[in-house]
Amino acid sequence: MEAPALWPQPDGTPVSCTEKLLVLRQNWEELQGVMQDAFEDAVLMGVDETEMKKMLTSLVASLASPRGKPSV
């Protein structure tokens, strides 16, 4: 999956700073690689694919905001 073309800010406008976009793209690619590796390892060790995807989704949903606001 490619990195998002637009990274929306809280007010809906897209992030436009070139350096920020570079970091966001790099983070996306790194995270995708780590998650893919973890998923493959789990499946190869016998974890059900559907359940592993649910666990990864739950992990993302549980991330805390650095602003101290509860995630939506």
N, CA and C atoms as a LAMMPS dump frame, in Angstrom:
ITEM: TIMESTEP
0
ITEM: NUMBER OF ATOMS
216
ITEM: BOX BOUNDS ff ff ff
-5.0000000000000000e+02 5.0000000000000000e+02
-5.0000000000000000e+02 5.0000000000000000e+02
-5.0000000000000000e+02 5.0000000000000000e+02
ITEM: ATOMS id mol type element x y z
1 1 1 N 0.856 -1.182 0
2 1 2 C 0 0 0
3 1 3 C 0.894 1.234 0
4 2 1 N 0.604 2.132 -0.878
5 2 2 C 1.377 3.361 -0.977
6 2 3 C 1.001 4.319 0.149
7 3 1 N 1.917 5.194 0.477
8 3 2 C 1.64 6.225 1.477
9 3 3 C 0.504 7.113 0.972
10 4 1 N -0.286 7.654 1.887
11 4 2 C -1.373 8.544 1.467
12 4 3 C -0.863 9.717 0.641
13 5 1 N -1.641 10.126 -0.334
14 5 2 C -1.281 11.274 -1.168
15 5 3 C -1.437 12.569 -0.38
16 6 1 N -2.419 12.596 0.525
17 6 2 C -2.678 13.773 1.362
18 6 3 C -2.662 13.355 2.821
19 7 1 N -2.081 14.22 3.644
20 7 2 C -2.044 14.002 5.096
21 7 3 C -2.849 15.142 5.719
22 8 1 N -4.134 14.888 6.077
23 8 2 C -4.985 15.965 6.58
24 8 3 C -4.624 16.41 7.99
25 9 1 N -4.67 17.711 8.192
26 9 2 C -4.481 18.298 9.514
27 9 3 C -5.841 18.355 10.209
28 10 1 N -5.874 18.673 11.511
29 10 2 C -7.165 18.721 12.224
30 10 3 C -8.21 19.628 11.574
31 11 1 N -7.761 20.69 10.899
32 11 2 C -8.719 21.593 10.251
33 11 3 C -9.085 21.149 8.838
34 12 1 N -8.537 19.999 8.41
35 12 2 C -8.872 19.457 7.094
36 12 3 C -7.913 19.828 5.985
37 13 1 N -7.094 20.849 6.203
38 13 2 C -6.134 21.219 5.169
39 13 3 C -4.974 20.223 5.17
40 14 1 N -4.41 19.969 3.997
41 14 2 C -3.317 18.994 3.945
42 14 3 C -1.992 19.571 4.428
43 15 1 N -1.172 18.706 5.027
44 15 2 C 0.194 19.092 5.374
45 15 3 C 0.895 19.406 4.06
46 16 1 N 1.62 20.515 3.998
47 16 2 C 2.264 20.9 2.747
48 16 3 C 3.772 21.079 2.871
49 17 1 N 4.301 21.089 4.077
50 17 2 C 5.732 21.269 4.29
51 17 3 C 6.494 20.068 3.716
52 18 1 N 7.44 20.335 2.834
53 18 2 C 8.193 19.28 2.162
54 18 3 C 8.904 18.362 3.138
55 19 1 N 9.54 18.925 4.174
56 19 2 C 10.262 18.105 5.148
57 19 3 C 9.307 17.211 5.934
58 20 1 N 8.168 17.761 6.319
59 20 2 C 7.177 16.974 7.049
60 20 3 C 6.65 15.838 6.182
61 21 1 N 6.385 16.124 4.914
62 21 2 C 5.889 15.097 3.999
63 21 3 C 6.916 13.988 3.82
64 22 1 N 8.194 14.344 3.774
65 22 2 C 9.249 13.352 3.652
66 22 3 C 9.272 12.437 4.879
67 23 1 N 9.205 13.022 6.078
68 23 2 C 9.205 12.233 7.315
69 23 3 C 7.967 11.342 7.375
70 24 1 N 6.809 11.883 7.039
71 24 2 C 5.576 11.095 7.054
72 24 3 C 5.67 9.907 6.096
73 25 1 N 6.195 10.142 4.896
74 25 2 C 6.343 9.069 3.911
75 25 3 C 7.327 8.004 4.405
76 26 1 N 8.453 8.449 4.962
77 26 2 C 9.449 7.505 5.478
78 26 3 C 8.879 6.691 6.642
79 27 1 N 8.173 7.352 7.55
80 27 2 C 7.554 6.642 8.677
81 27 3 C 6.542 5.616 8.181
82 28 1 N 5.753 5.986 7.193
83 28 2 C 4.748 5.087 6.631
84 28 3 C 5.413 3.829 6.071
85 29 1 N 6.466 4.032 5.279
86 29 2 C 7.161 2.9 4.669
87 29 3 C 7.806 2.001 5.723
88 30 1 N 8.41 2.603 6.734
89 30 2 C 9.035 1.831 7.808
90 30 3 C 7.987 1.039 8.59
91 31 1 N 6.891 1.702 8.94
92 31 2 C 5.823 1.044 9.684
93 31 3 C 5.216 -0.093 8.876
94 32 1 N 5.005 0.133 7.604
95 32 2 C 4.442 -0.911 6.745
96 32 3 C 5.356 -2.14 6.726
97 33 1 N 6.657 -1.927 6.642
98 33 2 C 7.605 -3.029 6.642
99 33 3 C 7.598 -3.801 7.948
100 34 1 N 7.596 -3.081 9.058
101 34 2 C 7.591 -3.734 10.374
102 34 3 C 6.292 -4.52 10.578
103 35 1 N 5.168 -3.917 10.205
104 35 2 C 3.889 -4.608 10.373
105 35 3 C 3.798 -5.835 9.47
106 36 1 N 4.307 -5.72 8.249
107 36 2 C 4.292 -6.864 7.338
108 36 3 C 5.135 -8.004 7.896
109 37 1 N 6.317 -7.671 8.412
110 37 2 C 7.191 -8.685 9.004
111 37 3 C 6.521 -9.367 10.198
112 38 1 N 5.903 -8.57 11.071
113 38 2 C 5.235 -9.127 12.253
114 38 3 C 4.065 -10.02 11.836
115 39 1 N 3.313 -9.582 10.829
116 39 2 C 2.18 -10.362 10.335
117 39 3 C 2.656 -11.693 9.762
118 40 1 N 3.673 -11.633 8.911
119 40 2 C 4.188 -12.857 8.298
120 40 3 C 4.734 -13.817 9.352
121 41 1 N 5.499 -13.291 10.31
122 41 2 C 6.033 -14.15 11.379
123 41 3 C 4.906 -14.846 12.125
124 42 1 N 3.885 -14.092 12.48
125 42 2 C 2.773 -14.657 13.241
126 42 3 C 2.066 -15.755 12.446
127 43 1 N 1.78 -15.483 11.188
128 43 2 C 1.081 -16.468 10.359
129 43 3 C 1.942 -17.724 10.184
130 44 1 N 3.237 -17.529 9.932
131 44 2 C 4.127 -18.681 9.76
132 44 3 C 4.291 -19.488 11.052
133 45 1 N 4.021 -18.855 12.202
134 45 2 C 4.096 -19.568 13.481
135 45 3 C 2.741 -20.133 13.892
136 46 1 N 1.741 -20.024 13.006
137 46 2 C 0.463 -20.667 13.244
138 46 3 C -0.689 -19.779 13.666
139 47 1 N -0.479 -18.474 13.758
140 47 2 C -1.57 -17.571 14.144
141 47 3 C -2.517 -17.404 12.947
142 48 1 N -3.8 -17.425 13.216
143 48 2 C -4.81 -17.222 12.176
144 48 3 C -4.656 -15.829 11.558
145 49 1 N -4.64 -15.759 10.226
146 49 2 C -4.446 -14.482 9.523
147 49 3 C -5.494 -13.441 9.904
148 50 1 N -6.745 -13.839 9.918
149 50 2 C -7.825 -12.901 10.238
150 50 3 C -7.687 -12.375 11.658
151 51 1 N -7.359 -13.261 12.589
152 51 2 C -7.198 -12.838 13.977
153 51 3 C -5.996 -11.912 14.136
154 52 1 N -4.914 -12.183 13.424
155 52 2 C -3.731 -11.321 13.513
156 52 3 C -4.05 -9.928 12.98
157 53 1 N -4.781 -9.865 11.902
158 53 2 C -5.177 -8.552 11.36
159 53 3 C -6.046 -7.8 12.367
160 54 1 N -6.937 -8.522 13.06
161 54 2 C -7.769 -7.887 14.093
162 54 3 C -6.888 -7.356 15.228
163 55 1 N -5.871 -8.135 15.605
164 55 2 C -4.969 -7.707 16.68
165 55 3 C -4.18 -6.466 16.276
166 56 1 N -3.712 -6.433 15.035
167 56 2 C -2.97 -5.258 14.566
168 56 3 C -3.881 -4.028 14.497
169 57 1 N -5.11 -4.237 14.056
170 57 2 C -6.081 -3.135 14.014
171 57 3 C -6.354 -2.609 15.421
172 58 1 N -6.49 -3.523 16.37
173 58 2 C -6.716 -3.144 17.766
174 58 3 C -5.524 -2.367 18.322
175 59 1 N -4.327 -2.798 17.949
176 59 2 C -3.116 -2.101 18.386
177 59 3 C -3.127 -0.656 17.889
178 60 1 N -3.448 -0.452 16.639
179 60 2 C -3.499 0.904 16.075
180 60 3 C -4.574 1.727 16.787
181 61 1 N -5.724 1.13 17.024
182 61 2 C -6.82 1.847 17.69
183 61 3 C -6.454 2.256 19.116
184 62 1 N -5.513 1.548 19.739
185 62 2 C -5.153 1.844 21.125
186 62 3 C -4.046 2.889 21.262
187 63 1 N -3.506 3.373 20.15
188 63 2 C -2.415 4.353 20.231
189 63 3 C -2.876 5.628 20.942
190 64 1 N -2.044 6.113 21.846
191 64 2 C -2.351 7.329 22.603
192 64 3 C -1.905 8.557 21.814
193 65 1 N -2.683 9.6 21.9
194 65 2 C -2.345 10.858 21.233
195 65 3 C -1.255 11.584 22.007
196 66 1 N -0.259 12.13 21.309
197 66 2 C 0.756 12.917 22.002
198 66 3 C 0.205 14.244 22.513
199 67 1 N -0.998 14.595 22.102
200 67 2 C -1.634 15.835 22.552
201 67 3 C -2.476 15.609 23.807
202 68 1 N -2.565 14.356 24.263
203 68 2 C -3.311 14.041 25.477
204 68 3 C -4.793 13.882 25.27
205 69 1 N -5.252 14.015 24.022
206 69 2 C -6.667 13.83 23.741
207 69 3 C -6.923 12.361 23.436
208 70 1 N -8.075 11.833 23.826
209 70 2 C -8.388 10.448 23.473
210 70 3 C -8.52 10.307 21.96
211 71 1 N -8.091 9.151 21.433
212 71 2 C -8.2 8.924 20.001
213 71 3 C -9.652 8.673 19.637
214 72 1 N -9.997 8.944 18.395
215 72 2 C -11.371 8.788 17.907
216 72 3 C -11.528 7.45 17.258
